[in-house]
Structures are given as C-alpha cells and as structure tokens.
Amino acid sequence: MSGPLTGFKVIELAGIGPAPMCAMMLSDMGAEVVRIDRLKDAGLGISMPKQFNFLGRGRKSIAVDLKNPAGIETVLKLIDNADAVLEGFRPGVMERLGLGPDVCLARNPKLVFGRVTGWGQEGPLSQSAGHDLNYIALTGALHAIGRNDNEPPAPPLNLVGDFGGGTMFILTGILAALLEVKKSGKGQVVDAGMVDGALSLMTSMYGMHASGGFKDVRGSNILDSGSHFYNTYETKDGRYISIGSIETKFYAQLLEKLDIAPDSLPPQMDKASWPEMKEKLKQIFLTKSRDEWCAIMENTDICYAPVLTLEEAPDYPHNKERGAFVDVEGMMHPAPAPRFSATPSSIKGPTPKTGIHTEEVLQDWGISDAEINALKEGGAIRS
C-alpha cells in the first residue's frame, strides 16, 4: 500500500462523524491509523451493522479499557511513537482520561494533537450535546438552504457541518501542523470546531450578502433555487436534472438547446421574471425523459448533469471511467480523494472488527509479549 502519508502513524480516539472520516482519509493517503476502541463495541449509535460503516475502513482496531490506568498507559506508549492523535470527544474528556494534549505533548513534543468538536473547545455551548444540524444553524448556512421562506430550512444531510466544516478542517489542520513539525520539530494542538469550519465555508456568502448581492431570504438568490438557470427540474419519467447556466455564454447554449429565442425572454438577471421563467422551464423539462435530456445536453457547456440516485451513481459512465467507486469485499465504496500522480491513495480494507489488531499493533509499536500478556490478564486490553 502506498500514499503520500506512508510512514506516518496516527492514533484515533473518536466516535461518529467528522473524526472517523478524517481518519479514513488519512488511512487512504497511506498513514497507519490505529483506532482505540472500547473493550465492548458501543456501536455507531444508529441501527447499522459495523461492516456498513464505510468511514471505519482502512485502519487497525485495538480494544482498550480507558478506565483502567494500565489501559491509559498503553495508549500513552503508543502516542509516544505517533505523529498525530485525532480525537472527537466532548471538550475535557481527554483531559479527564489522562490523555489531554498537555500530557501527550510533554511525552512527545513533535505530536500533532487534532481535536474536532461541534461547538469548539470553549464557549457557552461547548459542553452541550449537538449534531451537524445544530452547528450549521449558528452560522447562517442552515437558514440559507431551502426553496423559499414559507418552508423551514432544509437539512443538507450532514455534509456541511460534519464533513465540510469538521472533517475537511481537522484534516487540513493536521496536515499543516505536520508540515510545521518538519520545519520546527514542534507539535501543537489543532482545534477544529464545526461551527468555525462551516462559518469559513460561508465566507463567500457573507461577502455577497455584504454587497447586497445575496438576500437573507431563502429561494431568492442565484444559488439557492431562486433563479431559473441554476436549479433542478423534474423530467417526464419522474426523474430530475440539474442546470447551472450562470454565465451568459452558458445560458445562451441552454436557450439554444431548449429552442427558445433569447429576444423573446426578459434579461437573464431580471429577478422579477425568475418565478415565471422557472415555471416555463419546468413545463419544458416535463416534455422529455431524463435520458432524452441527457442526449441533448450532456457534453455541452450548459453546465448540465442528471440527478443520479445512490444506486445509479456507481454505474454512470463518467464515474466508471474514472474509477470513482471501489469494490471492497463486495460493497461499493467511494474511491479515495484527492488523487495523487506519484503516490496514489488506496483503501486498505473494510472496517475492522473491534480489537482484532490489538496484539499485532502493540507488538509492532514496541510493547513486549510479557507486557501484552499482563495487560490481557489485568483486563486492560482485549484481542
């Protein structure tokens, strides 16, 4: 197995959401990721067998009792030899366990200590439970997502908070901190709060809002379904297509393919005409099936794509040609991203069973067989 992070060692202590996805990406990029699991598998908190937890792929699992002092010392010995720690607990949990950043950095000054939470490490809400939807609610992002102000905001899956504001920012932070270690030899703490990350993702929206170009009213702007030329439409067969013809030259191609004379329409950016134009395009797109529209509009500069279901996406020709999905023991996983020319990423395997690698990891990381046997007898680990 190769990848740009081959040779790096990462300890993961996390539950669900952004931290596991970050660990998955680090593993895909070649890092050896060891996940510290509980002695008794606590599951995902949702009704899904572990083999379908794709975010858990590609790392090794050791089962450790974190309430046992010997278990904590075992984790610290692993951290002594790690490049990074990744944790997704509520603020203060790692400190109470005796695994806080002060302790870990004192033992391993080059360590990158990555922490990802919803609200951040401090602040009035930092100790409150929350989920992706709650975090993006504080940023303006959730309010802006939806077709109109007469309906509640639409939850955008957990892509904006968990994976956009969480995973991508803790991953970026860890990689940047590893580069700093290479320069200075000093590790540091990376604090990635999903509220902070989602706010950062909203930077351009706040800029447009400040200029008056983005109204605080759902469904009234170019990018939020307010316009007719950046929208989704139902087709004759009950499927959907997407149109993103923002630029003038792309909009001209859209009108050409729809056989609409430009001089018969109001100007593209005349917002007052957008509701009427959306209805006009709605009726046109209902006259043909999705595949018929694909035959007309694909491979043009209209900015067009069919709206695929999860079942359809793996078989779409573009995705197949690029190898966008990978078969892992009979299940189709999205392929690692981004792509590297010299050190390609790869999936190292499915989500492991809890504790299956306990003895292997401890031996590989320098813990003797005698110590391992003592840990097992004392109930600090399970293999």
C-alpha positions in Angstrom: 0.0 0.0 0.0 1.3 3.5 -0.9 0.2 7.1 -0.5 1.7 10.5 0.3 1.4 9.8 4.1 3.1 6.4 4.1 5.2 6.1 7.2 3.1 8.4 9.3 1.4 7.0 12.4 -1.9 8.2 13.7 -3.9 7.3 16.9 -7.6 7.8 16.6 -9.9 8.1 19.6 -13.3 9.1 18.2 -16.9 8.1 17.8 -19.0 9.1 14.8 -19.0 11.9 12.3 -16.0 14.1 11.2 -13.2 12.5 13.1 -13.7 8.9 11.6 -13.9 10.4 8.1 -10.7 12.3 8.7 -9.1 9.1 9.9 -10.4 7.3 6.8 -8.8 9.9 4.6 -5.5 9.7 6.4 -5.5 6.0 6.0 -6.4 6.2 2.3 -3.4 8.5 1.9 -1.1 5.9 3.4 -0.9 6.7 7.1 -1.0 3.8 9.6 -4.1 4.7 11.6 -4.8 2.8 14.9 -8.2 3.2 16.3 -8.6 2.9 20.1 -11.9 1.1 20.6 -13.7 0.2 23.8 -13.5 -3.3 25.2 -17.2 -3.7 24.4 -18.2 -2.4 21.0 -20.5 0.5 21.6 -21.7 0.6 18.0 -22.4 3.7 16.0 -25.4 5.0 17.9 -27.5 4.2 14.9 -29.0 1.0 13.6 -26.4 -0.2 11.2 -24.1 -3.2 11.2 -20.4 -2.3 11.6 -19.4 -3.6 8.1 -21.6 -0.9 6.6 -19.7 1.8 8.5 -17.6 2.8 5.5 -15.9 5.6 7.4 -14.2 3.0 9.6 -12.3 1.4 6.7 -8.6 1.0 6.4 -7.3 1.2 9.9 -6.4 -1.2 12.7 -8.5 -1.6 15.8 -7.2 -2.3 19.3 -9.6 -2.7 22.3 -8.5 -0.9 25.4 -10.2 -0.2 28.7 -9.8 3.6 29.1 -11.0 3.4 32.7 -8.0 1.2 33.6 -4.8 3.0 34.4 -2.8 0.3 32.6 -5.0 0.9 29.5 -4.3 4.6 29.6 -0.6 4.0 30.0 -0.7 1.6 27.0 -2.4 4.3 24.9 0.3 6.8 26.0 3.0 4.4 25.0 1.5 4.3 21.5 1.2 8.1 21.5 4.9 8.3 22.3 5.6 6.9 18.8 2.8 8.6 16.9 2.9 11.5 14.6 -0.7 12.6 15.3 -3.6 12.0 17.7 -7.1 12.5 16.4 -10.0 12.8 18.9 -13.6 13.7 18.6 -14.8 13.7 22.2 -16.6 16.5 24.1 -14.2 19.1 25.5 -12.5 17.9 28.6 -13.0 14.2 28.1 -9.4 13.5 27.0 -8.1 15.5 30.0 -10.2 13.6 32.4 -8.9 10.3 30.9 -5.3 11.5 31.4 -4.8 11.8 27.7 -5.1 15.5 27.3 -2.7 17.5 25.0 -0.5 18.8 27.8 0.2 15.2 28.9 0.7 13.9 25.4 2.9 16.8 24.1 5.1 16.6 27.2 5.8 13.0 26.3 6.0 13.5 22.6 6.9 17.2 21.7 6.6 16.5 18.0 3.0 15.3 18.3 0.1 16.9 16.4 -3.0 16.7 18.6 -6.1 17.1 16.5 -9.4 17.8 18.2 -12.7 18.1 16.4 -16.0 19.1 18.1 -19.2 20.8 17.2 -19.1 24.0 19.2 -15.3 24.2 19.7 -13.2 23.7 22.8 -14.6 26.6 24.7 -17.6 28.9 24.8 -21.1 28.8 26.4 -22.2 25.8 24.3 -19.0 23.8 24.4 -20.3 21.2 26.9 -23.7 20.8 25.3 -24.7 17.9 23.1 -25.3 18.7 19.4 -25.4 17.4 15.9 -24.4 18.7 12.5 -27.8 20.5 12.0 -27.4 22.4 15.2 -23.9 23.6 14.4 -24.7 24.9 11.0 -27.8 26.6 12.4 -25.5 29.1 14.2 -23.6 30.0 11.0 -26.3 31.3 8.7 -25.8 28.3 6.4 -28.9 26.4 7.5 -31.1 29.4 7.2 -30.0 29.9 3.6 -30.7 26.4 2.5 -34.2 25.8 1.1 -36.5 26.7 -1.7 -38.5 29.5 -0.1 -39.1 31.3 3.2 -42.5 29.8 3.5 -41.0 26.4 4.4 -38.5 25.5 7.1 -34.8 25.4 6.1 -33.8 22.0 4.6 -31.3 19.8 6.3 -28.4 19.3 3.8 -27.6 15.8 5.0 -24.6 16.1 7.3 -22.3 17.3 4.6 -22.0 21.0 5.6 -21.2 20.6 9.3 -19.8 17.2 10.0 -17.8 16.6 6.8 -17.4 20.1 5.3 -16.9 22.1 8.5 -15.5 19.3 10.5 -13.6 16.6 8.6 -12.0 18.9 6.0 -10.8 21.5 8.5 -9.4 19.0 11.0 -7.7 17.2 8.1 -6.3 20.4 6.7 -5.1 21.4 10.2 -3.4 18.2 10.9 -1.6 18.2 7.5 -0.5 21.8 8.0 0.7 21.0 11.6 2.7 18.1 10.3 4.4 20.4 7.8 5.2 22.7 10.7 6.8 19.8 12.7 9.0 19.2 9.7 10.2 22.8 9.9 10.4 23.4 13.6 10.3 20.0 15.2 7.5 21.2 17.4 4.0 19.7 17.6 0.8 21.6 18.5 -2.9 21.3 19.2 -5.3 21.7 16.2 -8.8 22.8 17.4 -11.4 22.3 14.6 -15.0 23.3 15.7 -17.6 22.5 13.2 -19.2 25.9 13.7 -15.9 27.5 12.8 -15.5 25.4 9.8 -19.0 25.9 8.5 -18.6 29.6 9.0 -15.4 29.5 6.9 -17.3 27.7 4.2 -19.8 30.6 4.2 -17.2 33.3 3.6 -18.2 34.0 0.0 -21.9 34.1 1.0 -21.1 36.7 3.7 -19.2 38.7 1.1 -22.1 38.6 -1.3 -24.5 39.4 1.5 -22.4 42.4 2.5 -22.5 43.7 -1.1 -26.3 43.3 -1.3 -26.0 40.5 -3.9 -27.3 37.8 -1.6 -30.5 38.3 0.3 -31.3 36.7 3.6 -34.4 35.2 2.1 -34.4 31.6 1.0 -35.1 30.9 -2.6 -34.5 34.4 -3.8 -30.9 34.2 -4.9 -29.0 32.7 -7.8 -27.5 29.7 -5.9 -30.4 28.8 -3.6 -33.0 27.8 -6.2 -34.2 31.4 -6.7 -33.1 31.6 -10.3 -34.4 29.5 -13.2 -30.9 28.9 -14.7 -29.4 27.4 -11.5 -31.9 24.8 -10.5 -33.2 21.3 -10.6 -36.2 20.2 -12.7 -38.4 17.1 -12.9 -38.5 15.2 -16.2 -41.3 13.3 -18.0 -40.3 10.0 -16.3 -40.3 11.4 -12.7 -36.6 11.8 -12.5 -34.6 15.0 -12.2 -31.9 17.0 -14.0 -29.7 19.9 -12.8 -28.9 23.1 -14.7 -26.2 25.6 -13.7 -26.1 28.0 -16.6 -25.0 31.1 -14.7 -22.5 32.6 -17.2 -24.0 34.4 -20.2 -22.5 32.2 -22.8 -23.6 29.0 -21.0 -27.2 30.5 -20.6 -27.2 31.1 -24.4 -26.4 27.5 -25.0 -29.2 26.4 -22.6 -31.7 28.5 -24.6 -30.5 27.2 -27.8 -30.9 23.6 -26.8 -34.4 24.4 -25.4 -35.2 26.0 -28.8 -36.1 29.3 -27.1 -35.3 32.6 -28.9 -33.4 34.8 -26.5 -35.1 38.0 -27.7 -38.4 36.5 -26.6 -37.4 36.5 -23.0 -36.6 39.1 -20.3 -33.0 39.6 -19.4 -31.4 36.7 -17.6 -30.7 38.7 -14.4 -34.1 40.2 -14.2 -35.1 38.8 -10.8 -38.7 39.8 -11.1 -39.1 37.4 -14.1 -37.4 34.4 -12.4 -40.6 32.8 -11.0 -42.2 33.0 -14.4 -39.1 31.6 -16.1 -38.9 28.7 -13.6 -42.4 27.8 -14.5 -41.6 28.0 -18.2 -38.6 25.7 -17.9 -40.5 23.4 -15.6 -43.1 22.7 -18.3 -40.4 22.3 -21.0 -38.4 19.8 -19.0 -41.5 17.7 -18.3 -41.8 17.0 -22.0 -38.9 14.6 -22.2 -37.4 11.8 -20.1 -34.2 12.4 -18.2 -32.2 10.2 -20.7 -33.6 12.2 -23.6 -32.4 15.4 -22.0 -29.0 13.8 -21.3 -28.8 13.0 -25.1 -29.5 16.7 -25.8 -27.5 18.4 -23.1 -24.6 16.3 -22.0 -21.1 17.1 -23.3 -22.0 20.8 -23.8 -21.2 23.9 -21.8 -24.7 24.3 -20.5 -23.5 23.1 -17.1 -25.8 20.2 -17.0 -26.0 16.8 -15.2 -28.6 14.2 -14.5 -29.6 13.9 -10.8 -28.5 10.4 -10.0 -29.6 8.2 -7.1 -27.2 6.4 -4.8 -27.9 3.2 -6.7 -27.3 4.8 -10.1 -24.1 6.8 -9.4 -21.6 3.8 -9.5 -22.7 2.8 -13.0 -22.7 6.3 -14.5 -20.2 6.2 -17.4 -18.1 9.1 -16.2 -17.8 7.7 -12.7 -17.0 4.2 -14.1 -14.3 5.5 -16.4 -12.6 7.5 -13.6 -12.9 4.6 -11.1 -14.9 6.8 -8.8 -16.1 3.7 -6.8 -14.1 0.8 -5.5 -15.3 -2.7 -4.7 -14.3 -3.6 -1.1 -15.3 -7.1 -0.3 -18.5 -6.9 -2.4 -19.5 -3.4 -1.4 -19.0 -0.2 -3.5 -17.1 2.5 -1.6 -16.5 6.0 -3.0 -12.8 6.0 -4.1 -10.2 7.9 -2.2 -9.9 11.6 -3.0 -8.0 13.6 -4.0 -5.8 11.8 -6.5 -2.0 11.8 -6.5 0.1 11.2 -9.5 3.2 9.7 -7.8 1.9 8.3 -4.6 -1.7 7.2 -5.2 -4.1 6.6 -2.3 -5.8 3.3 -1.8 -8.3 1.6 0.5 -6.5 -0.7 2.9 -9.6 -2.8 3.7 -13.0 -2.7 5.3 -13.9 -1.6 8.8 -12.2 -4.0 11.2 -13.8 -5.9 14.0 -13.2 -4.3 17.4 -9.9 -5.3 18.9 -8.9 -7.6 16.0 -5.4 -6.0 15.8 -4.7 -5.5 19.5 -1.7 -7.8 19.9 -0.4 -7.1 16.4 -0.3 -3.3 16.9 1.2 -3.5 20.4 3.9 -5.8 19.2 4.6 -3.6 16.1 4.8 -0.5 18.3 7.3 -1.9 20.7 5.4 -3.4 23.6 6.7 -6.7 24.7 4.8 -10.0 24.8 5.2 -10.1 28.6 3.6 -6.7 28.9 0.8 -7.7 26.5 0.0 -10.8 28.5 -0.1 -8.8 31.7 -2.4 -6.3 30.1 -4.8 -9.0 29.0 -4.7 -10.7 32.4 -5.5 -7.3 34.0 -8.4 -6.6 31.7 -6.8 -3.5 30.2 -6.9 -4.8 26.6 -8.9 -7.3 24.6 -7.8 -9.1 21.4 
